[in-house]
Amino acid sequence: MALPKLNNVPKYQILVPSLNKKVSVRPFLVKEEKVMLIALESQDPQQIAMAMLDAVTACILDEVDTKKLTGYDIEYLFLQIRAKSVGETTKVLLKCDKCEDQHETEVTIDLSKIEMKGQTDNNEVKITDNIVLEMQHPTFMSMMKNEKAIGFDKTEQAFALIKESVMSVMTDEERIDMNETSHEEFQEFLESMTQEQFGKVREYVEKIPKLTYDVNYECGKCKKKNTVVLEGLQSFL
């Protein structure tokens, strides 16, 4: 005799930022929560990223190719589905910069108030009179394949994100696809830029949308007021 089905799970509509359209989703089930918890305990960025993508893919009820969604799409969808699954608040520990020992205060975050900030209207970056970089918002899948893009080293992460954001290098004579260029060759190209040229590329990447939340809280020890801007999914896990 087969066991009965336990629940008819509710459905919700959530906006996919890069597509500017809503999709139907369901909450996480125990099986997705279990995989995610195991991944978080491993502290392996790639394992966490894979678990996150699998969970979001399982919960989307419409026909959507999640492998083509941007990194911020997956992060936003994951956070919103999590809010519908286990509650719309989460607790984070924030260090007080005004305390000598940087006392940590537990702060409750309202997940429904987390915003997606940032925008890039122009997908071309001109670095010389005859060299233009064709840019894109990296997919979550491309970032996951580049382990440095989802690692914990901020400098390596920044350079890896730039690598995944450049689609091609266009000159007056040709268009050079980055898929046909080695990592070493691109790194050499990047390191040969002047500070001004690199600044233009970095500005594009810094404007790529990201999860953002402004926190105003009182230190539990010194009672001083603190203002912190949390950015990126890792700030809310």
C-alpha positions as CSV (number, residue, x, y, z in Angstrom):
1,M,0.0,0.0,0.0
2,A,1.4,3.4,-1.0
3,L,1.9,6.2,1.5
4,P,-0.5,9.2,1.0
5,K,0.8,12.5,-0.4
6,L,1.2,14.9,2.5
7,N,0.5,18.3,1.1
8,N,-0.8,20.4,-1.8
9,V,1.9,23.0,-1.6
10,P,1.0,26.7,-2.2
11,K,2.1,28.6,-5.3
12,Y,3.5,32.1,-5.4
13,Q,4.4,34.6,-8.1
14,I,8.0,36.0,-8.0
15,L,9.6,38.4,-10.3
16,V,12.8,37.3,-12.2
17,P,14.8,40.6,-12.3
18,S,16.7,40.2,-15.6
19,L,13.6,39.0,-17.4
20,N,11.2,41.5,-15.7
21,K,8.5,38.8,-15.6
22,K,6.9,36.7,-12.9
23,V,7.2,33.0,-12.6
24,S,5.2,30.5,-10.4
25,V,7.2,28.9,-7.6
26,R,6.5,26.6,-4.6
27,P,8.2,26.6,-1.2
28,F,11.3,24.5,-0.4
29,L,10.5,21.0,0.7
30,V,12.4,19.1,3.4
31,K,14.6,17.4,0.7
32,E,15.8,20.8,-0.7
33,E,16.4,22.2,2.8
34,K,18.4,19.1,3.7
35,V,20.7,19.4,0.7
36,M,21.2,23.1,1.3
37,L,22.1,22.5,5.0
38,I,24.6,19.9,4.0
39,A,26.1,22.2,1.4
40,L,26.3,25.1,4.0
41,E,28.0,22.9,6.5
42,S,30.7,21.9,3.9
43,Q,31.6,25.6,3.5
44,D,32.5,24.7,-0.1
45,P,31.4,27.6,-2.4
46,Q,30.8,25.4,-5.4
47,Q,28.8,22.9,-3.4
48,I,26.7,25.7,-2.0
49,A,26.2,27.2,-5.4
50,M,25.1,23.9,-6.9
51,A,22.7,23.2,-4.1
52,M,21.2,26.7,-4.5
53,L,20.7,26.3,-8.3
54,D,19.2,22.8,-7.8
55,A,16.8,24.1,-5.2
56,V,15.6,27.1,-7.3
57,T,15.2,24.9,-10.4
58,A,13.1,22.4,-8.4
59,C,10.8,25.1,-7.0
60,I,10.1,27.0,-10.3
61,L,6.9,25.6,-11.7
62,D,7.0,27.4,-15.1
63,E,9.2,26.6,-18.1
64,V,12.4,28.5,-17.3
65,D,16.0,27.6,-18.2
66,T,17.6,28.4,-14.9
67,K,21.1,27.8,-16.5
68,K,20.6,31.0,-18.5
69,L,19.6,33.2,-15.5
70,T,22.0,35.7,-14.1
71,G,23.8,35.3,-10.8
72,Y,21.5,37.9,-9.2
73,D,18.4,36.2,-10.6
74,I,19.2,33.0,-8.8
75,E,20.2,34.7,-5.6
76,Y,17.0,36.8,-5.5
77,L,14.8,33.8,-6.4
78,F,16.5,31.7,-3.7
79,L,16.0,34.3,-1.0
80,Q,12.4,35.0,-1.9
81,I,11.5,31.2,-2.0
82,R,13.3,30.8,1.3
83,A,11.2,33.6,2.8
84,K,8.0,31.8,1.6
85,S,9.3,28.5,3.0
86,V,10.7,29.2,6.5
87,G,9.6,32.8,7.3
88,E,10.3,36.3,6.1
89,T,12.9,37.1,8.7
90,T,16.5,35.9,9.3
91,K,19.0,36.7,12.0
92,V,22.6,37.9,11.3
93,L,25.5,38.9,13.5
94,L,26.9,42.3,12.8
95,K,30.2,43.6,14.3
96,C,30.3,47.0,15.9
97,D,33.1,49.2,14.5
98,K,32.8,51.5,17.5
99,C,33.7,48.8,20.1
100,E,37.3,47.9,20.8
101,D,36.5,44.2,20.6
102,Q,34.0,44.7,17.7
103,H,31.1,43.2,19.7
104,E,28.7,41.2,17.6
105,T,25.0,42.1,17.8
106,E,22.2,39.8,16.6
107,V,20.0,41.7,14.2
108,T,16.7,40.5,12.6
109,I,16.5,41.1,8.8
110,D,13.1,41.4,7.1
111,L,13.7,39.5,3.8
112,S,10.7,41.0,2.1
113,K,12.5,44.4,2.3
114,I,15.7,43.4,0.6
115,E,16.1,45.3,-2.7
116,M,17.8,44.6,-5.9
117,K,20.0,47.7,-6.6
118,G,22.3,48.4,-9.6
119,Q,21.8,48.8,-13.3
120,T,23.9,48.7,-16.4
121,D,22.2,50.3,-19.4
122,N,25.2,50.3,-21.8
123,N,26.7,46.8,-22.5
124,E,29.8,48.3,-24.3
125,V,32.9,49.6,-22.6
126,K,35.2,51.7,-24.8
127,I,38.8,51.4,-23.5
128,T,40.7,53.0,-26.4
129,D,39.7,54.7,-29.6
130,N,39.5,51.4,-31.5
131,I,39.0,48.8,-28.8
132,V,35.6,48.1,-27.2
133,L,34.6,45.4,-24.8
134,E,31.2,43.8,-25.3
135,M,29.8,43.1,-21.8
136,Q,27.1,41.0,-20.2
137,H,25.6,40.2,-16.8
138,P,27.2,36.8,-16.1
139,T,24.9,33.8,-15.7
140,F,24.9,31.9,-12.4
141,M,26.1,28.8,-14.3
142,S,29.1,30.6,-15.7
143,M,30.0,32.0,-12.3
144,M,29.6,28.5,-10.8
145,K,32.0,27.0,-13.3
146,N,34.6,29.6,-12.5
147,E,35.4,28.7,-8.9
148,K,37.1,32.0,-8.2
149,A,33.9,33.9,-9.1
150,I,32.0,32.3,-6.1
151,G,35.0,31.9,-3.8
152,F,35.7,33.9,-0.6
153,D,38.8,35.8,-1.8
154,K,37.4,39.3,-2.7
155,T,40.3,40.2,-5.1
156,E,40.2,37.0,-7.0
157,Q,36.4,37.1,-7.0
158,A,36.4,40.6,-8.6
159,F,38.8,39.6,-11.4
160,A,36.8,36.4,-12.1
161,L,33.6,38.4,-12.2
162,I,35.2,40.7,-14.8
163,K,36.3,37.7,-16.8
164,E,32.7,36.3,-16.9
165,S,31.3,39.7,-17.8
166,V,33.4,40.3,-20.9
167,M,31.8,38.6,-24.0
168,S,34.2,39.8,-26.6
169,V,36.9,42.3,-27.5
170,M,36.0,44.3,-30.6
171,T,38.6,46.2,-32.7
172,D,38.2,47.9,-36.1
173,E,39.2,44.7,-37.8
174,E,37.7,41.8,-35.7
175,R,35.6,40.6,-32.9
176,I,37.5,38.3,-30.5
177,D,35.1,35.9,-28.6
178,M,36.2,35.3,-25.0
179,N,35.1,31.7,-25.3
180,E,37.9,31.2,-27.7
181,T,40.5,32.9,-25.4
182,S,42.5,31.3,-22.7
183,H,42.3,32.4,-19.1
184,E,46.0,33.3,-19.2
185,E,45.7,35.4,-22.3
186,F,42.7,37.3,-20.9
187,Q,44.5,37.9,-17.6
188,E,47.5,39.3,-19.5
189,F,45.2,41.6,-21.5
190,L,43.5,42.8,-18.3
191,E,46.8,43.4,-16.5
192,S,48.1,45.5,-19.4
193,M,45.3,48.1,-18.9
194,T,46.0,51.5,-17.4
195,Q,44.2,52.4,-14.2
196,E,41.7,54.5,-16.2
197,Q,40.9,51.7,-18.6
198,F,40.5,49.2,-15.8
199,G,38.3,51.6,-13.9
200,K,35.8,51.7,-16.7
201,V,35.5,47.9,-16.7
202,R,35.3,47.7,-12.9
203,E,32.6,50.4,-13.0
204,Y,30.4,48.3,-15.2
205,V,30.8,45.2,-13.0
206,E,30.1,47.2,-9.8
207,K,26.8,48.4,-11.3
208,I,25.6,44.8,-12.0
209,P,22.4,44.4,-9.8
210,K,22.9,42.9,-6.3
211,L,20.9,42.2,-3.2
212,T,21.1,45.2,-0.9
213,Y,19.7,45.9,2.6
214,D,20.4,49.0,4.7
215,V,20.6,48.1,8.4
216,N,20.4,50.6,11.3
217,Y,21.0,49.0,14.7
218,E,22.2,49.7,18.2
219,C,25.3,47.8,19.5
220,G,24.3,45.5,22.3
221,K,27.4,46.4,24.3
222,C,28.3,50.1,23.8
223,K,24.8,51.2,22.7
224,K,26.2,53.2,19.8
225,K,24.2,53.5,16.6
226,N,25.5,51.7,13.6
227,T,24.6,51.8,9.9
228,V,25.6,48.9,7.7
229,V,24.8,48.1,4.0
230,L,24.5,44.4,3.5
231,E,25.2,43.2,-0.1
232,G,25.0,39.8,-1.8
233,L,23.3,36.6,-0.8
234,Q,26.1,35.6,1.6
235,S,25.2,38.4,3.9
236,F,21.8,36.9,4.6
237,L,22.6,33.2,5.0
